[in-house]
Amino acid sequence: MVIETLIRLPHPIPYQGSKRGLAPLIVPYVPGNIDSWFEPFAGSAAMSLLVAHRKLARRIVIADSLDSVSELWTAIIARPGVAARRYRQIWEGQETSGPDYFYSIRDRYNSSRDPVDLLYLICRCVKNAVRFSKTGAFTQSVDKRRLGMRPDKMEVAILEASALLRGRTEVRTGDWLDTTTDAGPRDFLYMDPPYLGTSVGRDKRYAEQMARDRLIEGLQGLLARNVRFALSYDGATGGKHYGPPLPPELGLTRLFLHAGLSSQATLNGRREETIESLYLSHAPGVHVANVIRKPSMTQESMAF
């Protein structure tokens, strides 16, 4: 299996945990005969951008359970100039405002749910580590060491992302099972739901929580419909494992991908490597026992 080097692609939404860095490791396992590509946990839609660049699918469907994320993608794709100008206005406002400017935008977003306000908050918050309450309120704090992506760079990213996705992409809002009901055997789903370790307990990072039993039930439904998919789910950082493996009864192929240093551990003053699982349906003959790393990294295997 040939692993690509990282391609420079536009990424206007800098989510922590985005699959931008892992995309070159994932895309070799994506077939090229796709009618519709679905990414129902869109976030930064990093994989959809790469699939659009590679022209692997005739049609792309990106969706998110948080309506502001879906609305942001709609704005980026359909009204890129307007979105870029709006971001510039918000970003430049901090240059003449006081230290509470970020929090005033956060309050405004939590009241009005303006999608470009959300884009600014994501760019300016601590380590781009997005946090939401159960009601979808943005709760993360400002990163005082930086101002977020500059408007000129953001404009280029928005315009280029729009050019990649416009005319072939549908944006949906809702639960992942609802936004993929029309997927069939000629389609492909890439799913990157919240890790079990980041969607339960005290450190909830997502407005929509993911119950493991419901995920398994949904995967069984996809398999029954003969829908092909790849799933990024459990993994480990340092000595901490994020949930048990998915049950072998599903018949999925499980690969281990090296995701680099953990941003959250770095934020807490620790240096820890992260390994993520990639589960594949309909992958006869695919078996890799060792951790898969990017070509620029050492090829020495890492025990897991």
PASEBA-1860 file (N, C-alpha, C; in nm, 3 decimals):
! residues 304
1> MVIETLIR> 0.085/-0.120/0.000/0.000/0.000/0.000/0.088/0.124/0.000 ~ 0.075/0.209/-0.102/0.156/0.330/-0.112/0.092/0.441/-0.028 ~ 0.175/0.506/0.055/0.127/0.615/0.139/0.172/0.747/0.078 ~ 0.079/0.837/0.058/0.112/0.965/-0.001/0.178/1.057/0.101 ~ 0.258/1.150/0.050/0.304/1.259/0.134/0.189/1.357/0.150 ~ 0.202/1.445/0.250/0.095/1.538/0.279/0.080/1.640/0.166 ~ -0.037/1.649/0.110/-0.065/1.743/0.003/-0.112/1.874/0.065 ~ -0.066/1.985/0.010/-0.112/2.114/0.060/-0.254/2.138/0.010
9> LPHPIPYQ> -0.348/2.136/0.100/-0.487/2.160/0.067/-0.541/2.271/0.157 ~ -0.642/2.342/0.113/-0.699/2.448/0.197/-0.774/2.392/0.315 ~ -0.751/2.448/0.432/-0.820/2.404/0.553/-0.863/2.526/0.634 ~ -0.979/2.582/0.601/-1.022/2.705/0.671/-1.067/2.682/0.814 ~ -1.100/2.558/0.853/-1.149/2.532/0.989/-1.043/2.449/1.063 ~ -0.964/2.510/1.150/-0.850/2.441/1.213/-0.888/2.367/1.340 ~ -0.969/2.262/1.328/-1.009/2.182/1.444/-0.889/2.109/1.504 ~ -0.878/2.108/1.636/-0.790/2.011/1.701/-0.847/1.872/1.677
17> GSKRGLAP> -0.760/1.778/1.642/-0.809/1.644/1.612/-0.855/1.628/1.468 ~ -0.838/1.733/1.387/-0.872/1.722/1.246/-0.791/1.611/1.182 ~ -0.849/1.548/1.080/-0.780/1.440/1.010/-0.688/1.492/0.899 ~ -0.656/1.620/0.902/-0.567/1.676/0.800/-0.434/1.602/0.796 ~ -0.372/1.581/0.912/-0.243/1.515/0.916/-0.249/1.367/0.883 ~ -0.361/1.302/0.918/-0.374/1.159/0.895/-0.431/1.125/0.757 ~ -0.480/1.225/0.687/-0.544/1.199/0.558/-0.456/1.119/0.462 ~ -0.324/1.146/0.452/-0.243/1.066/0.361/-0.233/0.919/0.400
25> LIVPYVPG> -0.256/0.888/0.530/-0.255/0.749/0.573/-0.388/0.680/0.549 ~ -0.495/0.758/0.547/-0.630/0.703/0.532/-0.668/0.685/0.386 ~ -0.632/0.782/0.303/-0.683/0.784/0.166/-0.642/0.662/0.082 ~ -0.527/0.595/0.108/-0.499/0.474/0.030/-0.603/0.364/0.046 ~ -0.683/0.370/0.154/-0.785/0.267/0.179/-0.923/0.311/0.130 ~ -0.928/0.426/0.061/-1.054/0.474/0.004/-1.061/0.428/-0.141 ~ -1.166/0.357/-0.180/-1.177/0.312/-0.320/-1.201/0.430/-0.413 ~ -1.176/0.407/-0.539/-1.191/0.516/-0.635/-1.321/0.513/-0.712
33> NIDSWFEP> -1.406/0.417/-0.685/-1.531/0.402/-0.761/-1.650/0.443/-0.675 ~ -1.647/0.566/-0.625/-1.750/0.611/-0.531/-1.851/0.700/-0.603 ~ -1.978/0.669/-0.589/-2.082/0.761/-0.636/-2.094/0.880/-0.541 ~ -2.126/0.852/-0.414/-2.141/0.959/-0.314/-2.051/0.930/-0.194 ~ -1.972/1.027/-0.158/-1.887/1.022/-0.039/-1.959/1.093/0.075 ~ -1.973/1.027/0.188/-2.039/1.085/0.304/-1.938/1.106/0.416 ~ -1.940/1.225/0.475/-1.862/1.252/0.596/-1.959/1.311/0.700 ~ -2.026/1.224/0.778/-2.134/1.270/0.865/-2.090/1.335/0.996
41> FAGSAAMS> -1.962/1.325/1.030/-1.907/1.397/1.146/-1.807/1.499/1.091 ~ -1.857/1.596/1.017/-1.772/1.674/0.928/-1.663/1.752/1.001 ~ -1.700/1.837/1.098/-1.599/1.921/1.161/-1.524/1.999/1.055 ~ -1.393/1.977/1.045/-1.311/2.047/0.945/-1.322/1.987/0.806 ~ -1.389/1.872/0.793/-1.410/1.805/0.663/-1.278/1.780/0.590 ~ -1.173/1.747/0.666/-1.041/1.730/0.606/-1.039/1.618/0.502 ~ -1.107/1.508/0.531/-1.106/1.397/0.436/-1.186/1.431/0.311 ~ -1.296/1.504/0.326/-1.376/1.542/0.210/-1.296/1.633/0.117
49> LLVAHRKL> -1.216/1.722/0.174/-1.133/1.810/0.091/-1.031/1.729/0.010 ~ -0.971/1.627/0.072/-0.875/1.544/0.001/-0.945/1.460/-0.106 ~ -1.060/1.405/-0.074/-1.136/1.326/-0.172/-1.176/1.413/-0.291 ~ -1.217/1.537/-0.263/-1.252/1.628/-0.372/-1.129/1.658/-0.458 ~ -1.016/1.680/-0.394/-0.892/1.707/-0.467/-0.852/1.589/-0.555 ~ -0.868/1.468/-0.502/-0.830/1.348/-0.576/-0.938/1.302/-0.674 ~ -1.054/1.368/-0.669/-1.167/1.332/-0.758/-1.205/1.184/-0.742 ~ -1.215/1.141/-0.618/-1.248/1.002/-0.589/-1.397/0.975/-0.587
57> ARRIVIAD> -1.478/1.081/-0.583/-1.623/1.065/-0.574/-1.694/1.163/-0.665 ~ -1.803/1.115/-0.722/-1.883/1.202/-0.809/-1.954/1.310/-0.728 ~ -1.993/1.276/-0.606/-2.073/1.365/-0.523/-2.023/1.354/-0.379 ~ -2.030/1.463/-0.304/-1.983/1.466/-0.165/-2.097/1.516/-0.076 ~ -2.117/1.448/0.035/-2.216/1.490/0.135/-2.141/1.508/0.267 ~ -2.137/1.632/0.317/-2.078/1.656/0.448/-2.190/1.700/0.543 ~ -2.182/1.653/0.665/-2.288/1.679/0.761/-2.230/1.691/0.901 ~ -2.303/1.755/0.987/-2.263/1.768/1.127/-2.389/1.783/1.211
65> SLDSVSEL> -2.381/1.732/1.333/-2.497/1.744/1.422/-2.514/1.886/1.475 ~ -2.407/1.966/1.472/-2.414/2.105/1.518/-2.447/2.193/1.398 ~ -2.561/2.260/1.404/-2.607/2.335/1.287/-2.512/2.446/1.246 ~ -2.441/2.508/1.343/-2.348/2.615/1.307/-2.233/2.566/1.222 ~ -2.188/2.444/1.243/-2.081/2.388/1.161/-2.132/2.365/1.019 ~ -2.251/2.309/1.006/-2.309/2.290/0.873/-2.331/2.424/0.803 ~ -2.380/2.522/0.877/-2.403/2.654/0.818/-2.271/2.720/0.777 ~ -2.166/2.694/0.854/-2.035/2.749/0.819/-1.986/2.689/0.688
73> WTAIIARP> -2.003/2.558/0.671/-1.962/2.497/0.545/-2.047/2.546/0.428 ~ -2.175/2.568/0.452/-2.260/2.624/0.347/-2.211/2.761/0.306 ~ -2.173/2.843/0.404/-2.122/2.978/0.375/-1.990/2.971/0.299 ~ -1.900/2.881/0.341/-1.771/2.869/0.275/-1.788/2.824/0.131 ~ -1.876/2.727/0.107/-1.891/2.672/-0.027/-1.970/2.766/-0.118 ~ -2.081/2.817/-0.069/-2.173/2.892/-0.155/-2.145/3.042/-0.158 ~ -2.092/3.097/-0.048/-2.070/3.242/-0.040/-1.930/3.270/0.015 ~ -1.826/3.223/-0.053/-1.691/3.235/0.002/-1.645/3.379/0.022
81> GVAARRYR> -1.677/3.467/-0.071/-1.636/3.607/-0.056/-1.700/3.673/0.064 ~ -1.828/3.647/0.083/-1.898/3.703/0.198/-1.840/3.649/0.328 ~ -1.815/3.518/0.333/-1.760/3.457/0.455/-1.621/3.513/0.485 ~ -1.537/3.529/0.383/-1.403/3.582/0.404/-1.406/3.726/0.453 ~ -1.494/3.808/0.396/-1.505/3.949/0.441/-1.557/3.957/0.584 ~ -1.651/3.873/0.615/-1.707/3.872/0.751/-1.601/3.830/0.853 ~ -1.521/3.728/0.818/-1.414/3.686/0.908/-1.312/3.798/0.927 ~ -1.276/3.867/0.819/-1.182/3.979/0.830/-1.235/4.087/0.924
89> QIWEGQET> -1.362/4.118/0.912/-1.422/4.220/0.998/-1.412/4.179/1.146 ~ -1.443/4.052/1.174/-1.437/4.006/1.313/-1.293/4.003/1.363 ~ -1.202/3.950/1.282/-1.062/3.938/1.321/-1.001/4.076/1.347 ~ -1.026/4.171/1.257/-0.969/4.305/1.273/-1.028/4.379/1.392 ~ -1.148/4.340/1.434/-1.209/4.404/1.550/-1.127/4.386/1.677 ~ -1.050/4.278/1.687/-0.973/4.253/1.808/-0.851/4.345/1.820 ~ -0.812/4.405/1.706/-0.694/4.491/1.709/-0.718/4.621/1.785 ~ -0.842/4.664/1.793/-0.873/4.790/1.860/-0.962/4.770/1.982
97> SGPDYFYS> -0.979/4.645/2.024/-1.066/4.616/2.137/-0.984/4.569/2.256 ~ -1.048/4.557/2.367/-0.982/4.517/2.490/-0.963/4.367/2.501 ~ -0.910/4.323/2.615/-0.878/4.180/2.634/-1.001/4.089/2.638 ~ -1.120/4.146/2.654/-1.241/4.065/2.661/-1.311/4.048/2.526 ~ -1.243/4.092/2.418/-1.307/4.088/2.286/-1.349/3.945/2.249 ~ -1.260/3.848/2.268/-1.292/3.709/2.236/-1.420/3.665/2.306 ~ -1.432/3.701/2.433/-1.547/3.656/2.510/-1.675/3.728/2.468 ~ -1.660/3.850/2.416/-1.779/3.918/2.363/-1.828/3.848/2.236
105> IRDRYNSS> -1.734/3.802/2.152/-1.773/3.726/2.033/-1.831/3.592/2.074 ~ -1.773/3.530/2.176/-1.826/3.402/2.224/-1.969/3.418/2.274 ~ -1.994/3.524/2.350/-2.130/3.549/2.398/-2.226/3.573/2.281 ~ -2.178/3.648/2.181/-2.263/3.676/2.066/-2.294/3.548/1.988 ~ -2.192/3.463/1.970/-2.216/3.337/1.901/-2.315/3.250/1.980 ~ -2.297/3.240/2.109/-2.385/3.156/2.190/-2.528/3.207/2.189 ~ -2.545/3.335/2.159/-2.680/3.392/2.151/-2.740/3.379/2.011 ~ -2.658/3.407/1.908/-2.711/3.414/1.771/-2.673/3.296/1.683
113> RDPVDLLY> -2.569/3.220/1.722/-2.518/3.107/1.645/-2.472/3.147/1.505 ~ -2.409/3.264/1.495/-2.355/3.307/1.367/-2.236/3.218/1.330 ~ -2.237/3.154/1.213/-2.132/3.057/1.181/-1.993/3.117/1.165 ~ -1.983/3.241/1.118/-1.850/3.300/1.102/-1.796/3.346/1.237 ~ -1.883/3.383/1.329/-1.838/3.403/1.468/-1.774/3.275/1.520 ~ -1.835/3.161/1.489/-1.780/3.033/1.532/-1.643/3.009/1.470 ~ -1.627/3.043/1.343/-1.498/3.025/1.277/-1.389/3.105/1.348 ~ -1.418/3.229/1.384/-1.321/3.310/1.459/-1.289/3.245/1.593
121> LICRCVKN> -1.389/3.198/1.664/-1.368/3.136/1.795/-1.279/3.012/1.783 ~ -1.304/2.930/1.682/-1.222/2.810/1.662/-1.077/2.849/1.635 ~ -1.057/2.951/1.553/-0.922/2.994/1.518/-0.847/3.055/1.636 ~ -0.920/3.117/1.727/-0.855/3.194/1.834/-0.853/3.121/1.969 ~ -0.925/3.012/1.984/-0.934/2.946/2.114/-0.808/2.864/2.142 ~ -0.792/2.821/2.264/-0.674/2.749/2.308/-0.651/2.625/2.223 ~ -0.536/2.621/2.152/-0.494/2.505/2.073/-0.599/2.459/1.973 ~ -0.691/2.547/1.933/-0.803/2.507/1.847/-0.879/2.388/1.905
129> AVRFSKTG> -0.875/2.376/2.038/-0.940/2.264/2.107/-1.083/2.303/2.139 ~ -1.171/2.278/2.045/-1.309/2.323/2.054/-1.382/2.250/2.167 ~ -1.460/2.324/2.244/-1.541/2.266/2.351/-1.682/2.325/2.342 ~ -1.782/2.237/2.355/-1.922/2.280/2.354/-1.993/2.221/2.475 ~ -2.095/2.292/2.519/-2.181/2.239/2.623/-2.286/2.148/2.559 ~ -2.369/2.086/2.642/-2.474/1.999/2.590/-2.572/2.075/2.500 ~ -2.586/2.205/2.524/-2.680/2.285/2.445/-2.615/2.345/2.321 ~ -2.486/2.315/2.298/-2.418/2.368/2.182/-2.349/2.500/2.207
137> AFTQSVDK> -2.344/2.547/2.331/-2.276/2.672/2.363/-2.125/2.649/2.358 ~ -2.055/2.743/2.299/-1.909/2.736/2.291/-1.852/2.775/2.426 ~ -1.762/2.691/2.480/-1.715/2.713/2.618/-1.564/2.728/2.629 ~ -1.489/2.709/2.521/-1.343/2.714/2.531/-1.294/2.857/2.552 ~ -1.174/2.870/2.611/-1.114/2.999/2.643/-1.025/3.048/2.530 ~ -0.988/3.175/2.537/-0.903/3.237/2.438/-0.757/3.195/2.458 ~ -0.686/3.180/2.347/-0.542/3.160/2.351/-0.477/3.298/2.343 ~ -0.419/3.344/2.452/-0.366/3.480/2.460/-0.235/3.497/2.385
145> RRLGMRPD> -0.176/3.386/2.339/-0.046/3.393/2.274/-0.054/3.419/2.125 ~ -0.173/3.414/2.068/-0.185/3.431/1.924/-0.319/3.492/1.890 ~ -0.331/3.540/1.767/-0.452/3.610/1.723/-0.541/3.527/1.633 ~ -0.500/3.404/1.602/-0.579/3.323/1.510/-0.536/3.346/1.366 ~ -0.587/3.262/1.276/-0.550/3.272/1.135/-0.575/3.412/1.081 ~ -0.476/3.469/1.015/-0.489/3.605/0.964/-0.586/3.610/0.845 ~ -0.652/3.723/0.826/-0.757/3.731/0.724/-0.712/3.698/0.583 ~ -0.590/3.740/0.544/-0.544/3.711/0.408/-0.530/3.561/0.387
153> KMEVAILE> -0.473/3.492/0.484/-0.458/3.347/0.475/-0.594/3.278/0.477 ~ -0.684/3.327/0.563/-0.817/3.269/0.570/-0.892/3.287/0.439 ~ -0.879/3.403/0.377/-0.948/3.426/0.251/-0.905/3.326/0.144 ~ -0.775/3.301/0.136/-0.724/3.204/0.039/-0.780/3.066/0.069 ~ -0.778/3.027/0.198/-0.828/2.895/0.237/-0.976/2.879/0.204 ~ -1.055/2.981/0.231/-1.199/2.976/0.204/-1.224/2.966/0.053 ~ -1.158/3.052/-0.025/-1.181/3.051/-0.169/-1.138/2.920/-0.232 ~ -1.025/2.864/-0.187/-0.977/2.738/-0.245/-1.065/2.621/-0.203
161> ASALLRGR> -1.110/2.620/-0.077/-1.200/2.513/-0.032/-1.331/2.518/-0.109 ~ -1.383/2.638/-0.130/-1.506/2.655/-0.207/-1.489/2.602/-0.349 ~ -1.373/2.632/-0.410/-1.349/2.587/-0.547/-1.345/2.434/-0.555 ~ -1.292/2.369/-0.451/-1.286/2.223/-0.450/-1.424/2.160/-0.434 ~ -1.508/2.220/-0.351/-1.634/2.156/-0.312/-1.757/2.206/-0.388 ~ -1.752/2.325/-0.440/-1.870/2.385/-0.504/-1.913/2.304/-0.626 ~ -2.044/2.284/-0.637/-2.100/2.216/-0.752/-2.107/2.065/-0.738 ~ -2.045/2.009/-0.633/-2.049/1.864/-0.614/-2.083/1.825/-0.471
169> TEVRTGDW> -2.110/1.925/-0.385/-2.124/1.899/-0.242/-2.260/1.940/-0.189 ~ -2.319/1.852/-0.110/-2.441/1.882/-0.036/-2.406/1.887/0.112 ~ -2.457/1.987/0.181/-2.433/2.003/0.325/-2.561/1.970/0.400 ~ -2.550/1.884/0.501/-2.666/1.845/0.581/-2.641/1.870/0.730 ~ -2.749/1.879/0.805/-2.740/1.892/0.951/-2.823/1.782/1.014 ~ -2.766/1.716/1.116/-2.843/1.616/1.188/-2.759/1.503/1.239 ~ -2.824/1.410/1.305/-2.761/1.289/1.355/-2.702/1.210/1.240 ~ -2.591/1.142/1.264/-2.520/1.074/1.156/-2.603/0.965/1.089
177> LDTTTDAG> -2.689/0.899/1.165/-2.774/0.797/1.105/-2.878/0.859/1.012 ~ -2.927/0.976/1.050/-3.028/1.043/0.968/-2.968/1.102/0.841 ~ -2.843/1.149/0.848/-2.782/1.215/0.731/-2.718/1.116/0.634 ~ -2.726/0.987/0.665/-2.668/0.886/0.574/-2.769/0.779/0.534 ~ -2.896/0.807/0.552/-2.999/0.705/0.522/-3.002/0.666/0.375 ~ -2.958/0.755/0.286/-2.963/0.725/0.143/-2.833/0.666/0.090 ~ -2.738/0.635/0.177/-2.613/0.574/0.131/-2.637/0.430/0.088 ~ -2.574/0.393/-0.023/-2.592/0.258/-0.077/-2.459/0.192/-0.109
185> PRDFLYMD> -2.463/0.076/-0.172/-2.342/-0.003/-0.198/-2.238/0.067/-0.286 ~ -2.277/0.162/-0.366/-2.181/0.231/-0.453/-2.124/0.356/-0.387 ~ -2.165/0.381/-0.263/-2.119/0.498/-0.190/-2.014/0.459/-0.088 ~ -1.962/0.558/-0.015/-1.860/0.533/0.087/-1.876/0.634/0.199 ~ -1.869/0.586/0.323/-1.877/0.673/0.441/-1.741/0.678/0.509 ~ -1.699/0.799/0.543/-1.585/0.814/0.635/-1.639/0.877/0.762 ~ -1.616/0.809/0.874/-1.672/0.853/1.002/-1.562/0.879/1.104 ~ -1.567/0.995/1.164/-1.472/1.033/1.267/-1.550/1.086/1.388
193> PPYLGTSV> -1.624/0.998/1.455/-1.706/1.042/1.568/-1.618/1.074/1.689 ~ -1.676/1.138/1.790/-1.598/1.166/1.912/-1.548/1.037/1.975 ~ -1.422/1.040/2.018/-1.368/0.926/2.093/-1.452/0.903/2.218 ~ -1.461/0.777/2.257/-1.527/0.745/2.382/-1.466/0.822/2.498 ~ -1.334/0.838/2.497/-1.267/0.907/2.608/-1.285/1.057/2.609 ~ -1.340/1.114/2.500/-1.360/1.259/2.497/-1.506/1.298/2.488 ~ -1.596/1.201/2.497/-1.738/1.234/2.486/-1.818/1.188/2.607 ~ -1.749/1.131/2.706/-1.814/1.095/2.832/-1.725/1.142/2.945
201> GRDKRYAE> -1.776/1.139/3.067/-1.697/1.181/3.182/-1.695/1.332/3.198 ~ -1.592/1.383/3.266/-1.587/1.525/3.299/-1.547/1.612/3.180 ~ -1.460/1.559/3.094/-1.404/1.641/2.986/-1.483/1.621/2.857 ~ -1.604/1.673/2.852/-1.687/1.659/2.732/-1.650/1.768/2.633 ~ -1.612/1.729/2.512/-1.564/1.825/2.414/-1.663/1.850/2.302 ~ -1.774/1.779/2.299/-1.864/1.786/2.187/-2.008/1.806/2.234 ~ -2.082/1.882/2.154/-2.223/1.903/2.187/-2.301/1.774/2.174 ~ -2.265/1.693/2.075/-2.334/1.566/2.050/-2.249/1.453/2.104
209> QMARDRLI> -2.295/1.382/2.203/-2.218/1.272/2.260/-2.242/1.143/2.180 ~ -2.143/1.054/2.185/-2.152/0.931/2.108/-2.158/0.811/2.201 ~ -2.271/0.743/2.202/-2.286/0.621/2.280/-2.231/0.504/2.199 ~ -2.144/0.425/2.259/-2.078/0.316/2.187/-2.180/0.215/2.134 ~ -2.280/0.179/2.214/-2.379/0.081/2.171/-2.454/0.130/2.046 ~ -2.484/0.259/2.045/-2.557/0.314/1.929/-2.468/0.316/1.805 ~ -2.339/0.344/1.825/-2.246/0.339/1.713/-2.241/0.199/1.654 ~ -2.229/0.099/1.739/-2.222/-0.040/1.692/-2.350/-0.077/1.618
217> EGLQGLLA> -2.463/-0.039/1.673/-2.591/-0.067/1.606/-2.596/-0.001/1.468 ~ -2.547/0.123/1.460/-2.546/0.192/1.332/-2.454/0.125/1.231 ~ -2.338/0.079/1.277/-2.246/0.009/1.188/-2.307/-0.121/1.137 ~ -2.378/-0.190/1.223/-2.447/-0.313/1.180/-2.547/-0.282/1.071 ~ -2.617/-0.170/1.083/-2.712/-0.131/0.980/-2.644/-0.101/0.847 ~ -2.528/-0.034/0.851/-2.454/-0.007/0.728/-2.407/-0.137/0.662 ~ -2.358/-0.229/0.743/-2.312/-0.357/0.689/-2.427/-0.435/0.627 ~ -2.544/-0.428/0.690/-2.661/-0.498/0.636/-2.703/-0.440/0.501
225> RNVRFALS> -2.678/-0.310/0.481/-2.710/-0.244/0.354/-2.594/-0.253/0.255 ~ -2.486/-0.320/0.296/-2.368/-0.336/0.209/-2.305/-0.202/0.175 ~ -2.307/-0.110/0.271/-2.245/0.022/0.254/-2.100/0.014/0.299 ~ -2.008/0.057/0.215/-1.866/0.056/0.248/-1.834/0.177/0.338 ~ -1.740/0.155/0.431/-1.705/0.266/0.518/-1.567/0.248/0.579 ~ -1.514/0.361/0.629/-1.394/0.363/0.712/-1.429/0.443/0.836 ~ -1.381/0.396/0.951/-1.418/0.456/1.079/-1.293/0.483/1.162 ~ -1.270/0.608/1.198/-1.168/0.644/1.296/-1.236/0.651/1.431
233> YDGATGGK> -1.187/0.571/1.527/-1.262/0.571/1.653/-1.171/0.561/1.775 ~ -1.143/0.439/1.821/-1.067/0.427/1.945/-0.917/0.443/1.918 ~ -0.841/0.453/2.026/-0.698/0.471/2.012/-0.633/0.484/2.148 ~ -0.512/0.537/2.150/-0.439/0.550/2.275/-0.345/0.668/2.267 ~ -0.328/0.735/2.381/-0.230/0.841/2.397/-0.144/0.806/2.516 ~ -0.015/0.789/2.493/0.070/0.744/2.602/0.020/0.609/2.651 ~ -0.007/0.599/2.778/-0.059/0.474/2.833/-0.208/0.472/2.850 ~ -0.276/0.577/2.801/-0.421/0.587/2.818/-0.492/0.540/2.691
241> HYGPPLPP> -0.581/0.442/2.706/-0.656/0.390/2.593/-0.797/0.451/2.593 ~ -0.845/0.488/2.474/-0.978/0.546/2.460/-1.078/0.439/2.422 ~ -1.125/0.368/2.521/-1.230/0.270/2.498/-1.178/0.138/2.445 ~ -1.256/0.032/2.460/-1.218/-0.099/2.409/-1.236/-0.106/2.258 ~ -1.170/-0.202/2.191/-1.189/-0.218/2.046/-1.335/-0.251/2.015 ~ -1.374/-0.222/1.892/-1.507/-0.262/1.848/-1.514/-0.414/1.841 ~ -1.631/-0.473/1.861/-1.642/-0.619/1.869/-1.602/-0.687/1.738 ~ -1.530/-0.798/1.748/-1.486/-0.869/1.626/-1.602/-0.922/1.543
249> ELGLTRLF> -1.720/-0.937/1.606/-1.836/-0.988/1.534/-1.876/-0.899/1.416 ~ -1.833/-0.772/1.419/-1.863/-0.682/1.308/-1.785/-0.720/1.182 ~ -1.676/-0.793/1.199/-1.598/-0.837/1.083/-1.518/-0.726/1.017 ~ -1.479/-0.624/1.093/-1.406/-0.511/1.038/-1.255/-0.536/1.044 ~ -1.184/-0.477/0.950/-1.037/-0.478/0.952/-0.989/-0.358/1.032 ~ -0.903/-0.382/1.130/-0.855/-0.275/1.217/-0.708/-0.247/1.190 ~ -0.678/-0.120/1.156/-0.542/-0.075/1.135/-0.506/0.027/1.243 ~ -0.376/0.044/1.268/-0.329/0.142/1.365/-0.250/0.250/1.293
257> LHAGLSSQ> -0.290/0.374/1.312/-0.226/0.488/1.246/-0.156/0.576/1.349 ~ -0.034/0.617/1.318/0.039/0.706/1.407/-0.008/0.849/1.382 ~ -0.067/0.909/1.484/-0.126/1.043/1.470/-0.036/1.153/1.523 ~ 0.087/1.121/1.563/0.179/1.224/1.610/0.164/1.250/1.758 ~ 0.215/1.365/1.800/0.207/1.402/1.940/0.067/1.448/1.975 ~ 0.020/1.414/2.093/-0.111/1.455/2.140/-0.112/1.603/2.171 ~ -0.201/1.679/2.105/-0.212/1.822/2.132/-0.257/1.848/2.275 ~ -0.350/1.764/2.321/-0.401/1.784/2.456/-0.293/1.757/2.560
265> ATLNGRRE> -0.212/1.653/2.539/-0.103/1.624/2.631/-0.001/1.737/2.630 ~ 0.029/1.788/2.510/0.123/1.900/2.499/0.070/2.021/2.574 ~ -0.060/2.044/2.562/-0.124/2.154/2.633/-0.105/2.140/2.783 ~ -0.102/2.015/2.831/-0.087/1.988/2.974/0.058/1.965/3.015 ~ 0.152/1.995/2.923/0.293/1.987/2.958/0.354/1.850/2.946 ~ 0.289/1.756/2.872/0.342/1.621/2.855/0.370/1.595/2.707 ~ 0.464/1.506/2.681/0.496/1.467/2.544/0.453/1.322/2.525 ~ 0.342/1.303/2.456/0.287/1.170/2.439/0.243/1.151/2.294
273> ETIESLYL> 0.273/1.032/2.240/0.232/1.000/2.105/0.091/0.941/2.105 ~ 0.020/0.967/1.997/-0.117/0.917/1.983/-0.124/0.816/1.869 ~ -0.192/0.704/1.897/-0.220/0.603/1.796/-0.372/0.597/1.779 ~ -0.418/0.602/1.654/-0.561/0.595/1.628/-0.593/0.468/1.549 ~ -0.710/0.413/1.577/-0.757/0.296/1.501/-0.834/0.342/1.378 ~ -0.814/0.272/1.270/-0.895/0.289/1.150/-0.959/0.155/1.120 ~ -1.093/0.150/1.126/-1.169/0.028/1.097/-1.221/0.036/0.954 ~ -1.203/-0.073/0.881/-1.246/-0.078/0.742/-1.348/-0.189/0.723
281> SHAPGVHV> -1.454/-0.158/0.652/-1.547/-0.263/0.607/-1.503/-0.307/0.468 ~ -1.546/-0.425/0.429/-1.524/-0.471/0.292/-1.378/-0.453/0.250 ~ -1.286/-0.504/0.331/-1.143/-0.487/0.302/-1.072/-0.622/0.300 ~ -1.111/-0.711/0.210/-1.046/-0.843/0.205/-0.899/-0.829/0.168 ~ -0.815/-0.902/0.239/-0.673/-0.903/0.208/-0.593/-0.791/0.271 ~ -0.660/-0.694/0.335/-0.588/-0.585/0.400/-0.555/-0.625/0.542 ~ -0.426/-0.631/0.573/-0.384/-0.663/0.709/-0.247/-0.600/0.733 ~ -0.238/-0.512/0.830/-0.113/-0.449/0.868/-0.099/-0.464/1.017
289> ANVIRKPS> 0.002/-0.537/1.062/0.017/-0.566/1.205/0.080/-0.451/1.280 ~ 0.169/-0.375/1.216/0.241/-0.268/1.284/0.172/-0.133/1.264 ~ 0.215/-0.037/1.342/0.160/0.098/1.331/0.205/0.160/1.198 ~ 0.110/0.219/1.127/0.138/0.284/0.998/0.177/0.429/1.024 ~ 0.291/0.468/0.971/0.342/0.604/0.992/0.356/0.676/0.859 ~ 0.360/0.808/0.866/0.383/0.887/0.747/0.526/0.868/0.698 ~ 0.551/0.878/0.568/0.684/0.850/0.514/0.793/0.938/0.573 ~ 0.760/1.060/0.614/0.860/1.151/0.667/0.908/1.110/0.805
297> MTQESMAF> 0.836/1.016/0.868/0.871/0.972/1.002/0.955/0.845/0.993 ~ 1.016/0.807/1.102/1.095/0.685/1.104/1.008/0.565/1.069 ~ 1.061/0.472/0.996/0.985/0.355/0.955/0.989/0.243/1.059 ~ 1.060/0.267/1.170/1.067/0.165/1.274/0.929/0.141/1.331 ~ 0.891/0.016/1.347/0.759/-0.017/1.399/0.748/0.021/1.545 ~ 0.625/0.054/1.586/0.598/0.089/1.724/0.499/-0.011/1.780 ~ 0.535/-0.078/1.886/0.446/-0.177/1.945/0.322/-0.110/2.002 ~ 0.209/-0.176/1.990/0.083/-0.120/2.040/0.014/-0.223/2.128
END
